[in-house]
Structure formats: structure tokens, C-alpha cells
Amino acid sequence: MTGASIQQGRSGGAAVQRYPALDELRGGAVIAVIAYHSLVSTPAEAAATLDHVVNGVIMFLPNAIDLFFVISGCLITLILDRTREADHTIRTFYFRRALRIIPLYYALLLFAHIFLKYLGPTAFGPPGAAKWEWLLLTNVSLALHGPDGVGSLFPHFWSLAVEEHFYLVWPWVVILIRPQRMIVVCVALAAGSVAGRVILSFNGLAYASWLLTPTRLDGLALGSAVALFHVYRPEILQRWAIPARRWGLILLPVCILLLLIGVELSRLLSPEAHKQAVATATVVSPFFFSITFALVVAASVSRKKDGEPGPAGKLLRSIARYSYGMYAFHVPLIVILFHSGRIPQAHLIGGSQLPYRLLFSLAILTLSYTAGLLSWHLYEKQILKLAPSYRYSARDKSPSPREGELQAIPVP
């Protein structure tokens, strides 16, 4: 999967211009998410000072999901805005989203329920839990019932549910509201999302505030705002591209450091104060991270030309190509490995658990990359060959997408 925008006339013919810088951001984001689930799956006891520091940093790795949301909001809004006057904008958008997301999602669910039943109820949740996943409502189930209500195989599908809900409604918003007013809509959605998290969190529902679609729209909304500026006020992004990137790189570590200090200091007061500090971090961190990531994405899409990437850049772009499959497969891989009993969850090396945890994370990243690569070339790419049959306009005579264009799908 890669970052891209849609470049075409308002009539709807679409050709994909890729943003390689977004590929690298997406690759880094999927590494962070997989590392998080790998690290929390192994014991987190602070056997050494370094372990304690790492445990503090780990709690913010899930915010990489906000980078996925910002990128998705940006790319989806670019697609919809550039095709708003096409003949079949919404219908074609839904068809193409379904071709990209649904086949792998449901194939994985079907495979698990046929071949992985031996993992038991811990993996699948209580009776009836599966219906939430089949209905793309994993985030709602988690919010209502907690982790035990879903099982250990597919809790990460909550973010796919959020994106699917966004995809369902956002096309109508973009088509029905004039572009001049869309920025206001984006700001209102971001503010409303933060307000919703505040209300839920301070009523004892901090976990639900992290998961529900209405309270996780700030990243998607800010990414959409970046897209609108890119289309209608590109001179603003061009003027602020370098400062935005600089501020983004500064804000990210500052946000993490401030939140870490606040959470750690709260331990000195009382357990209740610490609990409240964690709830506060849950409320504010997605917004801080979303703003930071929006600045970085704005700088990325405003670049006039990307140079040849170095080895790290090439690796990140390769990871981005298979990031959807990597994201889908990595948690089931962790569950299967631990259930087999051949992989220990705890192992001390030099008096610390950290080396083993890092090695385990690297192993899961490697296995996920392999699974994503195979899934893309053997299955997903074949399904996407149907995409040219669903055109935004009868006047769209653009050729069938090349392989690189088929990868331009903004989902985690």
C-alpha cells in the first residue's frame, strides 16, 4: 500500500500520483503498531531500569494508529474532492473501497473460524462475539464489553471498523457540502471528537473513548483538512512545508515526554491520581499526535519532488506496500505462536527481559511482512484487477492501474 493523491479533471477521470513520502510514514506507523502488540504480549515487569523506561514509551506506540487515520483522511478526501463532479462518485468509491478492504478482512475471519478453532474461546471471545467482527463493529464490542468480549485474535480490527464507518459517511459529506465550508466541518469534527473523549473519559469510560468512531475522528478530520488545503490553498502548504515538518518532528518527542512525566509523577500521589493521569493521557494524546502527524503529512504532500530514497526509505516503502496484510495478520500470528507453546512469553537475557522482547518483536515483524507479501501478490492484487471495471465517470478512459497504483490504498 502506498500514499497517493488523485490528479484529474473534475469530470472524474483518475490517474494516481504517488506520494512516496507518505509510504515511508505508513511503513513507520505499521512497524510501531506491530512492535507495540509484540511488546505488550511479552511480560512488562521492570526487571531493570531500562525495562521501566521502555514500558513507559510503549504506552504511546498505539498512537501510530493516528498517523494511519491522518493519512487515510487526507487521501480519501483527495479522491472524493477530485471526483465530486463525476457521474458515479459515491457508487464507485464504495465499490473500490470494498474491493480493497473486504476480501482480505473476511477471508481472514473465515479462515480463523474454520481452521483455528483449536485456539479455544480465549482467542474467539464468548459465544456470539464473532457477530461484531462480521458486522465491522469490533470497536463497539470492545467499548461495551472490554477485551474479553472480543477475544485475542482480532481486537486490532477496531481501527478498521473506525475507518469503515468513516468511509461510509464521508463521501456524502464531501459531495453535499461546498469545498469552502469543508474546512469548518473538519475543525468541528476534530473538536467534537476531543470533546467526546473528555466526556466519556471523565465518566469512567476512558477505554471506550479510545475506540468509538465519533471520538476518534480528529485524525481523520485533520488529514481531510490537509487534503483541502492541498487542493484549494496549495500556496499555504508550500509556504509552511519546511516549518511544518520541523515543528512536527519537535512536537512528537515533546508530547511523549510531557505525557510520560505527567503519568509517572502521578504515581507519587495516589493510585487514584495515577488512574486519572492515564485517563487524561488517553484523552489528549490522540489529538496531540494527530496534530503532529497532520503537520508531517502536510509537509509530505507539498513536496514538489522526492529524491531517491536511501536504504531505510526503500525498506519503509516496501513495508508500506504490504502494510494492510501486515496489520491484519500480526496479532493472529502472535496468538498462534504463544498457543503452540514453542515460543516463551518470558525470557531473561543479561538480567533483563528487553533483549528477548525486542527479538520477539523483530520476529513478528518479519513473519508479518512475509504474510503481507504473500497475501498481496497471491490474493489481494488479483482481486484489485476488478477495480478498472468501476469507473468514476463514463468519460474516464484512463488505462487499467499499474501494480504501483493498485497499492495506493489508504487503510492501515
LINZI-V442606 format. One record per backbone hydrogen bond with DSSP energy under -0.5 kcal/mol. CO is the residue of the C=O (numbers start at 1). NH is the residue of the N-H. E is the energy in kcal/mol with one decimal. If there is no record, write none. Layout:
BEGIN
co;nh;e
CO;NH;E
CO;NH;E
END
This chain:
BEGIN
co;nh;e
3;19;-2.3
5;7;-0.5
5;17;-2.1
6;8;-0.6
7;15;-0.9
9;12;-1.8
10;85;-0.6
15;7;-2.2
15;17;-0.6
16;18;-0.6
17;5;-2.9
18;20;-0.7
19;22;-1.3
19;23;-1.1
20;24;-1.6
21;25;-1.6
22;26;-2.7
23;27;-2.7
24;28;-2.2
25;29;-2.2
26;30;-2.3
27;31;-1.7
28;32;-2.0
29;33;-2.2
30;34;-2.4
31;35;-2.6
32;36;-2.2
33;37;-2.2
34;38;-2.1
35;39;-2.7
36;40;-2.7
37;41;-0.8
39;42;-1.0
45;47;-1.8
48;52;-1.7
49;53;-1.9
50;54;-2.6
51;55;-2.6
52;56;-1.5
53;57;-1.9
54;58;-2.6
55;59;-1.0
57;60;-2.0
58;61;-1.5
58;62;-0.5
60;63;-1.4
61;64;-2.3
62;65;-2.2
63;66;-1.2
63;67;-0.6
64;67;-0.8
64;68;-1.4
65;69;-2.3
66;70;-2.4
67;71;-2.5
68;72;-2.8
69;73;-2.9
70;74;-2.2
71;75;-2.7
72;76;-2.8
73;77;-1.7
74;78;-1.9
75;79;-2.3
76;80;-2.6
77;81;-2.8
78;82;-2.3
79;83;-0.9
81;84;-1.2
83;86;-1.9
86;89;-0.5
88;92;-2.4
89;93;-2.3
90;94;-2.6
91;95;-2.2
92;96;-2.6
93;97;-2.5
94;98;-2.6
95;99;-2.3
96;100;-1.5
97;101;-2.5
98;102;-1.5
98;103;-0.7
101;105;-1.8
102;106;-2.7
103;107;-1.9
104;108;-2.3
105;109;-1.8
106;110;-2.7
107;111;-2.6
108;112;-2.4
109;113;-2.3
110;114;-1.3
111;115;-3.2
112;116;-1.9
116;119;-2.1
117;120;-1.9
120;123;-1.1
120;124;-1.1
121;125;-2.7
122;152;-1.6
123;153;-2.1
126;129;-2.2
128;131;-0.9
129;132;-1.3
129;133;-0.7
130;134;-2.3
131;135;-1.6
132;137;-3.5
133;136;-1.5
137;141;-2.1
138;142;-2.4
139;143;-2.0
140;144;-2.2
141;145;-3.0
142;146;-2.1
146;149;-1.7
147;150;-1.6
147;151;-1.9
148;126;-0.6
154;157;-1.5
155;158;-1.5
156;159;-1.1
157;161;-2.0
158;162;-1.9
159;163;-2.2
160;164;-2.5
161;165;-2.3
162;166;-2.0
163;167;-2.8
164;168;-1.8
165;169;-1.4
166;170;-3.0
167;171;-0.7
169;172;-0.9
169;173;-1.3
170;174;-2.6
171;175;-2.3
172;176;-2.3
173;177;-1.8
178;181;-1.8
178;182;-0.8
179;182;-0.8
179;183;-0.6
181;185;-1.7
182;186;-2.7
183;187;-2.5
184;188;-2.5
185;189;-2.5
186;190;-2.3
187;191;-2.6
188;192;-2.7
189;193;-2.2
190;194;-2.0
191;195;-2.5
192;196;-2.3
193;197;-2.0
194;198;-2.3
195;199;-2.4
196;200;-2.5
197;201;-2.9
198;202;-2.4
200;203;-1.2
200;205;-2.8
201;204;-1.6
205;209;-2.1
206;210;-1.0
207;210;-0.6
207;211;-0.6
208;211;-1.1
208;212;-2.2
212;215;-0.8
213;216;-1.9
217;221;-3.0
218;222;-2.6
219;223;-2.3
220;224;-1.9
221;225;-2.1
222;226;-2.0
223;227;-1.8
224;228;-2.1
225;229;-2.3
226;230;-2.3
227;231;-1.8
228;232;-3.0
228;233;-0.5
229;233;-1.8
233;236;-1.4
233;237;-1.1
234;238;-2.7
235;239;-2.3
236;240;-2.0
237;241;-0.7
238;241;-0.6
240;244;-2.9
241;245;-2.3
242;246;-2.4
243;247;-3.2
244;248;-2.6
245;249;-2.2
246;250;-1.5
247;251;-3.2
248;252;-1.9
249;253;-0.7
250;254;-1.5
251;255;-3.1
252;256;-2.2
253;257;-2.7
254;258;-2.6
255;259;-2.4
256;260;-2.6
257;261;-2.6
258;262;-2.4
259;263;-2.5
260;264;-2.7
261;265;-2.7
262;266;-1.5
263;267;-0.6
264;267;-1.1
265;268;-1.4
266;269;-1.1
266;270;-1.3
270;274;-2.3
271;275;-2.4
272;276;-2.3
273;277;-2.2
274;278;-2.3
275;279;-2.0
276;280;-2.4
277;281;-2.4
278;282;-2.1
279;283;-1.7
280;284;-2.6
281;285;-2.4
282;286;-0.6
284;288;-2.4
285;289;-2.9
286;290;-2.3
287;291;-2.5
288;292;-2.2
289;293;-3.0
290;294;-2.5
291;295;-2.1
292;296;-1.9
293;297;-2.9
294;298;-2.6
295;299;-2.0
296;300;-1.9
297;301;-2.6
298;302;-1.2
300;303;-0.9
310;314;-2.5
311;315;-2.2
312;316;-2.5
313;317;-2.3
314;318;-2.0
315;319;-2.4
316;320;-2.4
317;321;-1.5
318;322;-1.0
319;322;-0.6
320;323;-1.3
322;326;-2.5
323;327;-2.7
324;328;-2.5
325;329;-2.5
326;330;-1.8
327;331;-0.6
329;333;-2.1
330;334;-1.8
331;335;-2.4
332;336;-2.6
333;337;-2.3
334;338;-2.2
335;339;-2.3
336;340;-1.8
337;341;-0.6
337;342;-0.5
337;343;-0.8
338;341;-0.8
342;344;-0.6
345;43;-1.2
349;352;-1.1
352;349;-3.0
353;357;-2.3
354;358;-2.6
355;359;-2.3
356;360;-2.6
357;361;-2.2
358;362;-2.3
359;363;-2.1
360;364;-2.3
361;365;-2.5
362;366;-2.2
363;367;-2.6
364;368;-2.8
365;369;-2.4
366;370;-2.2
367;371;-2.6
368;372;-2.9
369;373;-2.6
370;374;-2.4
371;375;-2.5
372;376;-2.5
373;377;-2.3
374;378;-2.5
375;379;-1.7
375;380;-2.7
376;381;-2.9
379;383;-1.9
380;384;-2.1
381;385;-0.5
382;385;-0.7
383;386;-1.9
384;387;-1.7
386;389;-1.8
387;390;-2.2
389;391;-0.7
392;88;-3.1
393;396;-1.8
395;397;-0.9
402;406;-1.9
403;407;-0.9
405;408;-1.6
407;2;-2.9
407;409;-2.7
408;410;-0.5
409;411;-1.8
END
